[in-house]
Every structure is written in C-alpha cells, then in structure tokens.
Amino acid sequence: MTQDLLELMQERITIGLEREKTLEAIEGWERTAQLSLKEGPEYHFIVKDNNITVHEGPIDNPDMRIQSDEDTIRKLFLEEMSAASALLKRKLKVKGSASDLMKIRHIF
C-alpha cells in the first residue's frame, strides 16, 4: 500500500502545482518536510525552485516534521479533509515555524 500512497501524493502534488494559489505560496520558498506515518513508512517533501517533490524515506534535518496516519494523508491529498480539520481532530501533527505551518496547507 505504501507505493500506492506515494503515487497518490505525487499525482495530487502535480495537480496542485497547476493552481495559482499553490504557486504563489511556494514561490521562492525552500523547505524540506518529513512525513512519518503511524503505520511505519516515512516520506519526505522537498519544496525548491517553485516545485514540490515527494520521496520515500526520511531526510536529514527537515524544516518541518509531520505525523499522521495513512488514511488521514489520503483524505488530505484527495481533498476529503482539510489540514485545519485534521489538526483540530489531532489526526495531523506538524512541527515547524508558524510561517511554514501557514504554507503547508498548500501542499495538501
């Protein structure tokens, strides 16, 4: 199921990068984020050169750390749940600077 989730995230990021709001949010922004799932798998995101990529595995010294479960991540990427809702329900935990937290919603 892990590969399936990676493909979903990559596909939805590609769609997201076609949105003007997403492009405006990440313009000139360079960050890394590590996503750790309760089920065990880890992924990392790289925001650089006005692009977002997602890869399997951890990354050294990420700017943000995200913890969740696979079901919640799927819902976020399929836009069935908002990041704000997931945070309020404690289904999503994000550690990073306040400005980074405001921008992360454009990745999901």
N, C-alpha and C positions, 0 to 999 in steps of 0.2 A: 504494500500500500504506500510505502514511502516514495517510490519513484512516481507513482500516480499523483501524490501531493506536490512533488517538485514540479511536475509538468503543469499541474493546475496553476501553481504560483507563477511560473514563467509565462504561461498563456495570459493570465489576468494582468500581470505587470505590463506585458506588451500592449494590451488593450488600454490600460491606464495611462500609458505614455502617449496615447493619442488624444488625451484630454488636456485642454489648455490649462486648467487649474493644477493638474499634476505637474506639467512642465514648468509653470510659473513657480510652484513650490520648491522644485528641486534645482532650479537654475542657479548655478554656481555653488551648490551645496555638495559637500563631500563628506560622507559619513559611512560607517560600517555598523551593521546591527547583527546580533546573533539571536537566532530563534531556537529555543530549547523546548521540545515537546515533552509532556509528561510521559508519553509512551517511550521516550528514549532518543529518537532521532534529533539531530541538530542540523540547522541550516544557517547560512549567513547571507546577508544582503550587502551589496556594495552600491552606494549612490555616488556616482562620479561622472564627470563630463556630460551632465544632463541626461544620464541614463541610470537605470536601476537593473542590477542583475542579482539573481539568487542562485546559490550553490549549495550542495550537500556538505555537511561537516562544519566544525567550528572554525572560528577565525581568532587570531591573537588580538587582544586588547580592543574589543569592539567599542564603539562610541555609545551604543545602546544595547541593552540586553532585554529580550522579550521572552516571556514564559507563557505557555498556554497548552492546550491540548489540540489534537489533530482536528476534531470536529469543529471547534471554535475557529481555527485557522481557515478551514474550508468555508465556513459560513462568512467569515470576513472577506475572503477573496471572491466569493460568489455574490457578495453584497446582500446576503440574507441577514446580516447583523452588522451594526456599526461598531467601530472601535470604542466609541464612548459607552455604548451599551455593554460591550464585553468588559470594559474596565470597571464599570459600576457593578456588574454581576460577579466581579473577581474571577472572570474566566480568562482574563488577559492581564498580565503584569508587565510593565515596561519601566526600565530604569535608564535614565539619561537626563540630559539638560531639559529645562522647560521648553525652550525653543525647538529642540529636536522632537519633543513629545507632540508639539503642535503640528509639526510637519509629517510625522509618521502616519497620520490618518490618510495622507495622500498615497501612501504605498499600498494600503489595504483598500 
